[in-house]
Every structure is written in structure tokens, then in C-alpha cells.
């Protein structure tokens, strides 16, 4: 049985989508400030590993999956917005240009720690202030890195992506499946 070290409903849905049997036990690890000086890939890998280790301590002998996702624009990491005004500011920064979505994944089990990251480039369309305000008013961006969810209404704001779509949702499925197989859990 896999233990997902996350409270993200999107990560849960993605694992369910590919038929992985798991239980969720949200990590309480909060150390973003400690890794802020690292490049984004190292940040998300470190955070994913911290989450997985914290939950693994409560589930000895189980496979534990941790993940962390950030949006990067102008070499600046955008985490979850602090409120509607912050979300609107983030969307204005992303409008009409590309940015990176980087997800770190850590899988612990069988005395091993597998850690990796996935990067996807996302191009957002140009948006008016009114479009941004209407999107923010939906409440959708408030719990998502970078202030948007590609799998929701913001899908209409994305012109194109290069890389893994599921990474932008919050869990790079192909990479996770390869990591699970490496530790003996065949999914597909």
C-alpha cells in the first residue's frame, strides 16, 4: 500500500485515475523558508523529501510518496497566493508569457529514497484586468501554486504547454509510475 504525504485533492485524484491504491496522510512539514536560497528544482525536491520523511515516520515499512510544486517566473518562485489580491498579482505576472512549473517527487520505501523533479513550460494567453478579476473571484486560484489550476477554469487561459500536463496539475504521473516500478510496485 502506498501512503500519499499530501492533502492535495488533485494529487489524490491523479493517483486514483491511474488505479493506485493508497491512503493519504498529510504532511505537516513546513520548511519553505529553509530552502528558499536553492534553485527551484532543488527546493521542490527537498520539500518533497521532507514531507515524505515526516509521514514515513508514522508509517514504517510502507511506500511513502511526497510531492511539492512551484511556479517559476523571472527566476522567482510563486507558491500559493496569500489571498485574492496576491492571486490577481500572480496572474498579471503570468499573463501573455511563459513560465515554468516544477514538481519535486520523493518516494521512500525498502530502505531507499528516490527523489526527482519534473519541469513543464506553460504559456498563458494575454488577459485583461477584468478577466483576471473574474478568475480570481471564482476562488479557484487560492490554493494553487502560481495562483491558477490548469485542470479547472484556468485551462481556458493556457495557450500551450511543453512537457507533462499532469506535472502542472501537481503530480508528474509518468515519472511517479517509473519510480514506483523501481521499488517494485507495478501500476500499469
DODRENFI-580779 format. One record per residue (C-alpha): residue number from 1; residue in one letter; x, y, z. Coordinates in pm, whole numbers. Last residue first. Example, Ala and Ser with C-alpha at 12.3 -4.5 7.8 and 13.67 -1.06 7.14 Angstrom:
BEGIN
(pt 2,s,(1367,-106,714))
(pt 1,a,(1230,-450,780))
# end
This chain:
BEGIN
(pt 188,x,(34,-29,-1548))
(pt 187,x,(90,23,-1176))
(pt 186,x,(383,-205,-1092))
(pt 185,x,(502,-152,-734))
(pt 184,x,(852,-300,-709))
(pt 183,x,(1057,-4,-586))
(pt 182,x,(1174,87,-936))
(pt 181,x,(816,36,-1055))
(pt 180,x,(700,308,-814))
(pt 179,x,(965,545,-954))
(pt 178,x,(856,477,-1313))
(pt 177,x,(490,533,-1218))
(pt 176,x,(582,860,-1044))
(pt 175,x,(769,983,-1352))
(pt 174,x,(475,903,-1580))
(pt 173,x,(231,1066,-1337))
(pt 172,x,(401,1403,-1291))
(pt 171,x,(197,1517,-988))
(pt 170,x,(62,1869,-933))
(pt 169,x,(-178,1968,-1211))
(pt 168,x,(117,2123,-1396))
(pt 167,x,(304,1793,-1365))
(pt 166,x,(-2,1620,-1506))
(pt 165,x,(43,1815,-1831))
(pt 164,x,(400,1684,-1873))
(pt 163,x,(618,1884,-2106))
(pt 162,x,(567,2183,-2330))
(pt 161,x,(243,2366,-2267))
(pt 160,x,(4,2572,-2472))
(pt 159,x,(-229,2871,-2473))
(pt 158,x,(-338,2843,-2110))
(pt 157,x,(-617,3079,-2003))
(pt 156,x,(-901,2839,-2086))
(pt 155,x,(-738,2578,-1860))
(pt 154,x,(-770,2842,-1591))
(pt 153,x,(-1126,2722,-1535))
(pt 152,x,(-1006,2396,-1388))
(pt 151,x,(-734,2144,-1472))
(pt 150,x,(-482,2424,-1536))
(pt 149,x,(-527,2549,-1179))
(pt 148,x,(-406,2901,-1110))
(pt 147,x,(-244,3116,-843))
(pt 146,x,(119,3026,-902))
(pt 145,x,(93,2727,-671))
(pt 144,x,(-273,2653,-603))
(pt 143,x,(-494,2703,-301))
(pt 142,x,(-635,3048,-383))
(pt 141,x,(-659,3009,-760))
(pt 140,x,(-1009,2857,-772))
(pt 139,x,(-1183,3120,-561))
(pt 138,x,(-1409,3205,-858))
(pt 137,x,(-1339,3575,-790))
(pt 136,x,(-978,3520,-902))
(pt 135,x,(-1099,3427,-1250))
(pt 134,x,(-1330,3726,-1271))
(pt 133,x,(-1052,3960,-1154))
(pt 132,x,(-807,3819,-1410))
(pt 131,x,(-1059,3853,-1691))
(pt 130,x,(-1137,4210,-1582))
(pt 129,x,(-768,4305,-1571))
(pt 128,x,(-740,4183,-1928))
(pt 127,x,(-557,3864,-2012))
(pt 126,x,(-287,3770,-2264))
(pt 125,x,(-261,3394,-2301))
(pt 124,x,(-53,3183,-2069))
(pt 123,x,(239,2972,-2195))
(pt 122,x,(341,2682,-1970))
(pt 121,x,(682,2514,-1959))
(pt 120,x,(695,2186,-1767))
(pt 119,x,(967,2072,-1528))
(pt 118,x,(979,1737,-1346))
(pt 117,x,(1172,1660,-1032))
(pt 116,x,(1337,1357,-876))
(pt 115,x,(1398,1183,-544))
(pt 114,x,(1412,810,-471))
(pt 113,x,(1484,727,-108))
(pt 112,x,(1560,365,-30))
(pt 111,x,(1531,141,277))
(pt 110,x,(1251,-58,117))
(pt 109,x,(1045,258,87))
(pt 108,x,(1054,631,23))
(pt 107,x,(934,806,-291))
(pt 106,x,(1013,1175,-332))
(pt 105,x,(870,1395,-608))
(pt 104,x,(959,1756,-685))
(pt 103,x,(732,1949,-917))
(pt 102,x,(845,2243,-1128))
(pt 101,x,(605,2457,-1330))
(pt 100,x,(789,2701,-1553))
(pt 99,x,(665,3027,-1700))
(pt 98,x,(568,3161,-2040))
(pt 97,x,(411,3489,-2141))
(pt 96,x,(92,3680,-2206))
(pt 95,x,(-36,3675,-1850))
(pt 94,x,(193,3523,-1584))
(pt 93,x,(267,3846,-1397))
(pt 92,x,(-100,3951,-1407))
(pt 91,x,(-197,3608,-1276))
(pt 90,x,(41,3647,-983))
(pt 89,x,(-93,3993,-894))
(pt 88,x,(-451,3862,-909))
(pt 87,x,(-357,3574,-675))
(pt 86,x,(-190,3818,-432))
(pt 85,x,(-506,4031,-425))
(pt 84,x,(-723,3723,-373))
(pt 83,x,(-524,3592,-76))
(pt 82,x,(-182,3461,34))
(pt 81,x,(-122,3307,-307))
(pt 80,x,(23,2954,-321))
(pt 79,x,(391,2947,-418))
(pt 78,x,(546,3167,-685))
(pt 77,x,(919,3112,-716))
(pt 76,x,(1117,3389,-883))
(pt 75,x,(1359,3319,-1168))
(pt 74,x,(1160,3560,-1388))
(pt 73,x,(862,3325,-1347))
(pt 72,x,(869,2998,-1154))
(pt 71,x,(560,2805,-1042))
(pt 70,x,(607,2563,-756))
(pt 69,x,(503,2205,-684))
(pt 68,x,(584,1975,-391))
(pt 67,x,(548,1599,-369))
(pt 66,x,(576,1319,-115))
(pt 65,x,(513,948,-175))
(pt 64,x,(552,692,102))
(pt 63,x,(598,318,49))
(pt 62,x,(522,144,377))
(pt 61,x,(754,-34,623))
(pt 60,x,(711,226,894))
(pt 59,x,(407,452,852))
(pt 58,x,(429,737,1107))
(pt 57,x,(799,806,1037))
(pt 56,x,(717,779,668))
(pt 55,x,(494,1088,703))
(pt 54,x,(783,1312,809))
(pt 53,x,(1021,1154,559))
(pt 52,x,(778,1205,269))
(pt 51,x,(718,1571,354))
(pt 50,x,(1090,1642,393))
(pt 49,x,(1164,1462,65))
(pt 48,x,(903,1663,-125))
(pt 47,x,(1042,1985,26))
(pt 46,x,(1400,1900,-71))
(pt 45,x,(1300,1801,-425))
(pt 44,x,(1090,2116,-458))
(pt 43,x,(1373,2344,-349))
(pt 42,x,(1641,2163,-551))
(pt 41,x,(1438,2209,-869))
(pt 40,x,(1367,2575,-777))
(pt 39,x,(1734,2675,-722))
(pt 38,x,(1817,2692,-351))
(pt 37,x,(1801,3007,-134))
(pt 36,x,(1433,2945,-48))
(pt 35,x,(1520,2608,108))
(pt 34,x,(1486,2694,478))
(pt 33,x,(1198,2936,415))
(pt 32,x,(991,2661,253))
(pt 31,x,(1025,2441,563))
(pt 30,x,(672,2338,651))
(pt 29,x,(642,1965,723))
(pt 28,x,(287,1890,843))
(pt 27,x,(249,1606,598))
(pt 26,x,(-96,1490,501))
(pt 25,x,(-170,1121,541))
(pt 24,x,(-345,984,234))
(pt 23,x,(-407,615,180))
(pt 22,x,(-323,445,-144))
(pt 21,x,(-437,205,-414))
(pt 20,x,(-304,326,-750))
(pt 19,x,(-555,290,-1033))
(pt 18,x,(-426,552,-1275))
(pt 17,x,(-710,798,-1209))
(pt 16,x,(-696,728,-835))
(pt 15,x,(-338,855,-827))
(pt 14,x,(-443,1167,-1019))
(pt 13,x,(-746,1227,-798))
(pt 12,x,(-535,1213,-482))
(pt 11,x,(-281,1453,-627))
(pt 10,x,(-563,1692,-717))
(pt 9,x,(-725,1667,-373))
(pt 8,x,(-398,1787,-222))
(pt 7,x,(-366,1682,143))
(pt 6,x,(-30,1521,81))
(pt 5,x,(205,1252,206))
(pt 4,x,(48,980,-10))
(pt 3,x,(93,640,154))
(pt 2,x,(121,348,-88))
(pt 1,x,(0,0,0))
# end
